[in-house]
Amino acid sequence: MPALPSPALRTVGFAFDRVLDRSPDALAHVDATGRYTFAEAHARALRIAGGLRALGVGRGDAVALLLDNTLDLVHTWLGLSLTGAVEVPVNTAYKGRFLAHVLDDSAAETLVVEEAYLPRLAAVAGELTRLRTVVVRGTGTLPGFRTVPFDELLTATPVAPEPVTGRDLVAIMYTSGTTGASKGVLTSHAHAYTYASREDFLPPGPEDRVLVTLPLFHLAGQWAGVYGALIHGCRCVVEPGFSVSRFWDTVRAHGITLTGMLGTIAQLLAQAPPRPDDHDNPLRQAGMSPLPGDVDAFRRRFGVEATTAYGMSEIGCVILGPPDRIRPGQAGFARAGYDLRVVDEQGRDVPPGQVGELVVRPEVPETVMLGYHGLPEKTAEMWRDGWLHTGDAFTVDEEGRYYFRDRLKDALRKGGENVSSMEVERVLDEFPAVAESAVVAVPSELAEDEIKAVVVLREGHAFDPAELIAFCVERMPYFMVPRYVEVADALPRTPTQKVQKAVLRDRGADGAWDRAAAGIVVGRRS
């Protein structure tokens, strides 16, 4: 099997140079707004980079992108990467303090944003001490900031690519941590390329067609999807998002052979009513993480191979599961280039089948994070004794299969997003009727968590859980809004006054108020 190029060459520029040499006129990118060959996409990316250069963006400067899934996002990110600037992708659900934190912490002086999100920026404008220039995809302005239409970038003078190496910074990827505010993961070109490439694992060919329905502000959409297609010279079709009703029609219309999907996406497709043409589709392989409970039934129904993987922003993709060796619940096998161990609290290897923490050591240092932006203490906490500690509980069997078991920290996962319980609790505690709160995960009908808030009320305050949900919707991303609300007289605590969240989890959702049952729908545009 072919190997990855040397770490120094693992850059966006190298990937583009290779495909431009082989097939410049092959169709590279398709979305609802346009179609571009590899040569056209390269030229357009450098034109956008030229427009940003004219606005003062230089090598090493951070540029934040608060954009929906479009080729404008793709080509802006590629233009930044080709010219040595640093992308800061921003979750499009962020608002309030979550949005202000990422923009200010990253030190980005330039933001490219959808017109629809300008009101969110206006709401936190007083907190943005670094931002100077706002490039708007659409119309509209943001008072107090230099505002430029995105269309001006498309008529700018192109710039030449800058020489970069695999060690150079390509992005600051903000990850919702398990405690406190989101941390910016300093990501090198080699880190991003290694995550995206499958040159060492079932590499696709130029004849493949890749569908991206996952958000492009995340690794799975941007890197595994769009970047992976570029590396392997595949056509990439970008959709605004995932839709059960449109998915298979899109696959058939574009001849899609490869796609990535969260475990919940696979389950939603499996739950749709059977159709006579379910098996009549060109999709050859779907990457699923995590694997749905009945992956074999999915494969039989749709005639699709399933692969799986495990990774995170800090470590990249370190476990891969090939279609002929996967088992339900499995994350896969250790990827070449990474040493993996499952250890106890003292850092000792645990026996096969016993739960411990997964720790990672890369053969090439720049294929994992360079550190947390501006947080040397947090970086040191993650790196201990030469190993990167994931904070995730795993088991490994005698054959080297790794199984994800749980999160060691008080994290939740909802809609493909990591959710910090502490951040949700901070908002809940601001509600006038809430004295204190605790947030835990409870089982979902799908593969991920549902969020339950346990609240202790202030004396003398009336309380309506629907009002609390409305309060949350205005102040946090939709995927953080609790589904269940339980009212308690007090939170269970240890002798040292730590909240016993295991006790709250064990209660499940029994007896809790359920916003879904109340007919309250919360979504990305809420």
C-alpha positions in Angstrom: 0.0 0.0 0.0 1.4 3.5 -0.8 2.8 5.5 2.0 2.2 9.1 3.0 4.7 11.7 1.7 7.4 12.9 4.1 6.0 15.1 6.9 7.6 18.2 5.4 5.6 17.8 2.2 2.2 17.3 3.9 0.6 20.6 3.0 -2.3 21.9 1.0 0.2 23.3 -1.6 1.7 19.9 -2.1 -1.7 18.3 -2.6 -2.7 20.9 -5.1 0.5 20.7 -7.0 0.2 17.0 -7.4 -3.4 17.0 -8.7 -2.7 20.0 -10.9 0.1 18.1 -12.5 -2.1 15.0 -13.0 -5.5 16.3 -13.9 -6.0 20.0 -13.8 -9.2 20.0 -15.8 -10.9 17.3 -13.8 -14.0 18.5 -11.9 -13.0 19.1 -8.3 -15.8 20.9 -6.5 -19.5 21.0 -6.9 -22.2 22.8 -4.8 -25.5 24.5 -5.5 -23.8 27.6 -6.6 -21.1 26.3 -9.0 -18.7 23.7 -10.4 -15.0 24.1 -10.5 -12.1 22.1 -11.9 -9.0 21.7 -9.9 -7.3 24.4 -11.9 -10.3 26.7 -11.4 -10.5 26.0 -7.7 -6.8 26.7 -7.3 -7.1 30.0 -9.2 -10.2 31.1 -7.3 -8.6 30.3 -3.9 -5.6 32.4 -4.8 -7.8 35.3 -5.9 -9.7 35.2 -2.6 -6.4 35.1 -0.8 -5.3 38.2 -2.9 -8.4 40.0 -1.7 -7.7 39.2 1.9 -4.0 40.2 1.4 -5.3 43.6 0.2 -7.2 43.9 3.4 -4.0 43.4 5.4 -4.0 39.6 6.0 -0.4 38.4 5.9 1.5 35.2 6.5 0.8 33.7 9.9 -2.3 35.9 10.5 -5.5 34.3 11.8 -8.7 34.7 9.8 -12.0 33.5 11.3 -14.6 31.9 9.1 -18.2 31.9 10.3 -19.7 30.4 7.1 -22.2 27.8 6.0 -21.3 24.8 3.9 -20.5 26.4 0.5 -17.6 26.4 -2.0 -16.9 30.0 -0.9 -15.9 28.6 2.5 -13.8 25.8 0.8 -12.0 28.2 -1.5 -11.4 30.8 1.3 -9.9 28.1 3.5 -7.7 26.8 0.7 -6.6 30.3 -0.2 -5.5 30.9 3.4 -3.7 27.6 3.5 -1.9 28.2 0.2 -0.6 31.6 1.3 0.6 30.8 4.9 -2.3 32.4 6.7 -4.2 30.6 9.5 -7.8 29.5 9.4 -10.0 29.8 12.4 -13.3 27.9 11.6 -16.1 28.9 13.8 -19.1 26.7 14.7 -22.1 28.3 13.0 -24.3 27.6 16.1 -22.1 29.8 18.3 -23.6 32.9 19.8 -23.1 35.0 22.9 -20.1 34.4 25.0 -19.2 31.2 23.0 -18.8 33.3 19.8 -17.1 36.2 21.5 -14.6 33.8 23.2 -13.4 32.2 20.0 -13.1 35.4 18.0 -11.2 37.2 20.8 -9.1 34.3 21.9 -7.9 33.5 18.4 -6.7 37.1 17.9 -8.3 37.1 14.5 -8.5 40.7 13.2 -10.4 39.6 10.1 -13.7 37.6 10.0 -15.5 36.2 6.9 -19.2 35.8 7.9 -22.6 35.0 6.5 -24.9 37.9 6.4 -27.4 35.9 8.5 -25.0 35.9 11.4 -24.4 39.6 11.6 -27.0 40.1 14.4 -25.0 37.6 16.5 -21.9 39.7 16.0 -23.7 42.9 16.8 -24.9 41.4 20.1 -21.3 40.8 21.2 -19.6 43.7 19.4 -18.5 45.3 22.7 -16.6 42.2 23.7 -14.6 41.9 20.5 -11.3 43.6 21.3 -9.3 42.1 18.4 -11.6 42.1 15.4 -11.2 44.9 12.9 -12.4 43.8 9.5 -15.6 41.9 8.7 -16.1 40.4 5.2 -19.7 39.7 4.6 -21.0 37.0 2.3 -24.1 38.8 1.2 -25.1 42.3 2.1 -25.2 44.2 5.4 -22.7 45.9 7.6 -21.5 45.8 11.2 -21.3 49.2 12.8 -17.9 49.9 14.3 -16.0 47.6 12.0 -14.6 47.9 8.5 -17.1 45.9 6.4 -16.3 44.5 3.0 -18.5 42.5 0.7 -17.2 39.0 -0.1 -17.8 39.6 -3.8 -14.9 42.1 -3.7 -12.5 39.2 -2.9 -13.6 37.5 -6.1 -12.5 40.4 -8.2 -9.1 40.9 -6.5 -5.7 40.4 -8.0 -4.6 36.8 -7.3 -1.4 36.2 -5.2 1.2 33.5 -5.6 1.3 30.6 -3.1 3.7 30.9 -0.2 6.2 28.2 0.6 5.1 26.3 3.7 6.2 23.1 5.3 4.3 20.5 7.2 5.4 22.1 10.5 3.8 25.4 9.7 0.5 26.4 11.3 -2.5 25.9 9.1 -5.4 26.4 11.6 -6.6 27.0 15.1 -9.4 24.5 15.6 -11.6 25.3 18.6 -12.8 22.2 20.4 -15.5 22.3 23.0 -13.7 21.0 26.0 -15.1 19.1 29.0 -14.4 21.9 31.4 -14.4 25.7 30.9 -14.2 27.6 27.6 -13.3 26.1 24.2 -9.6 25.7 23.6 -7.8 26.5 20.4 -5.9 23.5 19.0 -2.8 24.7 17.2 -2.8 22.6 14.1 0.1 22.1 11.6 -0.2 21.4 7.9 1.2 17.9 8.5 -1.5 17.3 11.2 -4.3 18.3 8.9 -2.9 16.4 5.9 -2.3 13.2 7.9 -5.9 13.3 9.3 -7.3 13.8 5.8 -5.2 11.4 3.8 -6.0 7.7 3.3 -2.8 7.0 1.4 -2.0 4.4 4.0 -5.5 3.0 4.3 -7.9 2.1 1.5 -7.0 5.0 -0.7 -9.8 6.2 -3.0 -9.0 6.9 -6.7 -9.7 9.8 -9.1 -12.9 8.0 -10.2 -14.4 8.2 -6.8 -17.0 10.9 -5.9 -17.1 12.2 -2.3 -20.2 13.7 -0.7 -19.8 16.1 2.3 -22.9 16.7 4.3 -21.1 17.3 7.6 -20.3 20.9 8.7 -17.1 22.3 7.3 -16.1 23.9 10.5 -15.3 20.4 11.8 -12.5 18.0 11.0 -14.8 15.3 9.6 -16.3 17.6 7.0 -13.4 19.8 6.1 -10.5 17.5 6.4 -11.8 13.9 6.0 -14.2 15.1 3.3 -13.0 18.1 1.2 -9.3 17.8 2.0 -9.2 14.1 1.6 -10.9 14.4 -1.9 -8.2 17.0 -2.9 -5.4 14.7 -1.7 -6.7 11.8 -3.8 -7.8 13.8 -6.8 -11.5 13.0 -6.3 -14.6 15.1 -7.1 -16.2 16.5 -4.0 -19.8 17.5 -3.7 -20.7 19.8 -0.8 -24.2 19.9 0.5 -25.6 22.6 3.0 -26.2 19.8 5.5 -27.6 16.3 6.0 -31.2 15.5 5.0 -32.7 12.1 5.3 -35.2 12.8 2.6 -32.6 14.1 0.1 -29.6 11.9 0.9 -30.1 9.0 -1.5 -31.4 11.2 -4.3 -28.2 13.3 -4.0 -26.0 10.2 -4.0 -27.7 9.0 -7.2 -27.7 12.3 -8.9 -24.0 12.9 -8.4 -22.8 9.3 -8.6 -21.4 9.4 -5.1 -19.2 6.5 -4.1 -17.8 7.7 -0.7 -19.1 9.7 2.2 -18.7 10.2 5.9 -21.5 10.1 8.4 -21.9 10.3 12.1 -23.4 7.2 13.7 -26.6 9.1 14.2 -26.8 9.8 10.4 -26.6 6.1 9.7 -29.3 5.4 12.3 -31.6 8.0 10.8 -31.2 6.6 7.4 -31.8 3.1 8.7 -35.0 4.3 10.5 -36.5 5.7 7.3 -39.2 3.6 5.8 -37.8 1.0 3.4 -37.9 1.8 -0.4 -37.7 -0.7 -3.3 -34.6 1.1 -4.6 -32.7 1.2 -1.3 -30.0 -1.1 -2.7 -30.0 0.7 -6.1 -27.3 3.4 -5.4 -23.7 4.0 -6.4 -22.4 4.5 -2.8 -19.6 2.1 -2.2 -18.3 3.0 1.2 -19.5 5.1 4.2 -17.2 6.1 7.1 -19.2 5.9 10.3 -18.2 7.1 13.7 -19.4 5.6 15.9 -20.7 2.5 14.2 -24.4 2.1 14.5 -25.6 -0.8 16.7 -26.8 -2.9 13.7 -24.2 -2.0 11.1 -24.6 -5.3 9.3 -28.3 -4.6 8.7 -27.3 -1.1 7.3 -24.8 -2.7 4.9 -27.2 -5.4 3.7 -30.1 -2.9 3.2 -28.1 -0.3 1.2 -25.3 -2.4 -0.3 -22.7 -0.2 1.3 -19.3 -1.0 2.9 -18.8 0.5 6.3 -15.5 1.8 7.8 -14.9 3.5 11.1 -12.3 5.6 12.8 -11.4 7.4 16.0 -9.8 10.7 16.4 -10.0 14.2 17.9 -8.7 17.7 17.1 -5.7 17.3 19.4 -4.5 13.9 18.1 -5.8 13.6 14.5 -7.0 10.2 13.3 -5.2 7.4 15.2 -7.5 4.4 14.9 -9.0 3.0 11.7 -11.5 0.2 11.1 -11.5 -1.5 7.6 -14.7 -2.9 6.3 -13.7 -6.5 6.4 -12.7 -6.4 10.1 -15.1 -4.1 11.9 -17.4 -5.3 14.7 -20.2 -3.4 16.4 -18.9 -1.0 19.0 -15.4 -1.1 17.6 -13.3 2.0 16.9 -10.7 0.0 14.9 -7.0 -0.7 14.9 -4.0 1.5 15.7 -3.0 3.5 12.7 0.6 3.3 11.5 2.7 6.2 12.8 1.1 6.3 16.3 1.8 4.3 19.4 -1.3 3.6 21.5 -1.8 2.4 25.0 -4.7 1.9 27.4 -3.6 2.8 30.9 -4.8 3.1 34.4 -4.6 6.2 36.6 -0.9 5.5 37.4 -0.1 5.2 33.7 0.3 1.5 33.7 -1.0 -0.7 30.8 -4.2 -2.4 31.7 -4.9 -6.0 30.6 -6.9 -6.8 27.4 -10.6 -6.1 28.0 -10.1 -3.8 31.0 -11.1 -0.2 30.8 -8.5 2.5 30.9 -7.5 5.8 29.3 -6.3 5.9 25.7 -2.9 7.6 25.4 -1.1 8.4 22.2 2.5 9.0 21.1 3.1 10.0 17.5 6.2 9.0 15.5 6.2 12.5 13.9 5.5 15.2 16.5 3.7 17.6 14.1 1.1 15.0 13.2 -0.6 15.9 16.5 -1.4 19.3 18.0 1.4 21.8 18.5 -0.4 22.8 21.7 -3.4 24.8 23.0 -3.4 28.4 21.8 -2.2 30.6 24.7 -2.7 27.8 27.3 0.7 26.3 28.2 -0.7 24.8 31.4 -3.5 23.0 29.6 -1.0 21.8 27.0 1.1 20.3 29.8 -1.9 18.6 31.3 -2.6 16.9 28.0 1.0 15.9 27.4 2.4 13.8 30.3 5.5 11.6 30.3 5.7 11.9 26.5 2.1 10.7 25.9 -0.9 12.6 24.8 -3.8 11.8 27.2 -7.1 11.7 25.4 -9.4 11.6 28.4 -11.4 8.8 26.8 -12.0 5.4 28.2 -11.1 2.5 26.0 -10.6 -1.3 26.0 -8.4 -3.2 23.6 -8.6 -6.9 22.9 -5.9 -9.5 22.2 -6.2 -8.9 18.4 -5.5 -5.1 18.8 -9.1 -4.0 18.3 -9.9 -0.8 20.2 -13.3 -0.1 21.7 -14.4 3.3 22.8 -16.3 2.9 26.1 -17.0 6.4 27.6 -15.6 9.8 28.3 -13.6 10.0 31.5 -14.5 13.6 32.0 -17.9 15.2 32.4 -18.4 15.7 28.7 -21.4 15.0 26.6 -21.8 14.5 22.9 -24.9 15.7 21.0 -25.4 16.0 17.3 -21.7 15.3 16.6 -20.6 18.1 19.0 -18.7 17.9 22.2 -20.6 19.7 25.0 -19.0 21.1 28.1 -21.3 20.5 31.0 -19.7 23.4 32.9 -20.5 25.8 30.1 -24.1 24.7 30.0 -24.3 25.0 33.8 -23.0 28.6 33.7 -25.9 29.6 31.5 -28.5 27.7 33.6 -27.3 29.3 36.7 -28.0 32.8 35.2 -31.7 32.0 35.0 -33.5 33.9 37.8 -35.3 30.9 39.3 -32.2 28.6 39.4 -30.0 28.5 42.4 -27.6 25.9 41.1 -27.5 23.2 38.4 -25.8 20.1 37.2 -25.8 18.8 33.6 -25.3 15.1 32.7 -25.8 12.8 29.8 -28.7 10.4 29.7 -29.3 7.7 27.0 -30.7 8.7 23.6 -32.7 6.9 21.1 -29.7 7.5 18.8 -26.0 6.8 19.2 -25.2 9.9 21.2 -26.3 11.6 24.4 -29.3 13.5 25.4 -28.7 16.4 27.9 -30.4 16.5 31.2 -30.3 19.6 33.4 -30.9 19.0 37.2 -31.8 22.3 38.8 -32.3 23.5 42.4 -34.7 26.4 42.5 -34.4 29.7 44.4 -36.9 30.0 47.2 -40.0 31.9 46.3 -39.5 31.8 42.5 -42.0 30.4 40.1 -40.6 28.0 37.6 -41.6 27.0 34.1 -39.1 24.6 32.3 -40.2 25.9 28.9 -39.1 29.4 30.0 -35.7 28.0 31.0 -35.3 26.4 27.6 -36.2 29.7 25.8 -33.6 31.4 28.0 -31.0 28.8 26.9 -31.9 29.0 23.2 -31.0 32.8 23.3 -27.7 32.2 25.0 -26.1 29.0 23.7 -25.7 26.9 20.6 -28.7 24.7 19.9 -26.9 21.4 20.5 -26.2 22.5 24.1 -29.8 23.1 25.0 -31.0 20.5 27.4 -33.8 18.1 26.4 -34.7 17.1 30.0 -35.2 19.2 33.1 -35.3 17.7 36.5 -36.1 19.8 39.6 -34.3 18.6 42.8 -34.3 19.8 46.4 -30.5 19.6 46.4 -27.7 18.2 44.3 -26.0 15.0 45.7 -22.5 15.8 46.8 -19.4 14.0 48.1 -17.9 14.8 51.5 -15.6 17.3 49.7 -18.7 18.9 48.2 -18.2 17.8 44.6 -21.5 17.1 42.8 -22.0 13.3 42.3 -22.9 13.4 38.7 -22.9 9.6 38.5 -25.9 9.6 40.8 -27.7 12.1 38.5 -26.9 10.0 35.4 -28.1 6.8 37.0 -31.6 8.4 37.5 -31.9 8.7 33.7 -34.8 10.8 32.4 -37.5 9.1 34.4 -39.8 11.8 35.9 -38.0 14.7 34.2 -39.7 17.3 32.0 -39.1 16.6 28.3 -39.0 19.5 25.9 -39.5 17.1 23.0 -42.7 15.7 24.6 -43.7 19.4 25.1 -43.4 20.0 21.4 -40.4 22.4 21.7 -38.1 22.0 18.7 -34.6 23.4 18.9 -32.4 23.6 15.8 -29.4 25.3 14.2 -31.4 28.4 13.2 -33.2 28.7 16.6 
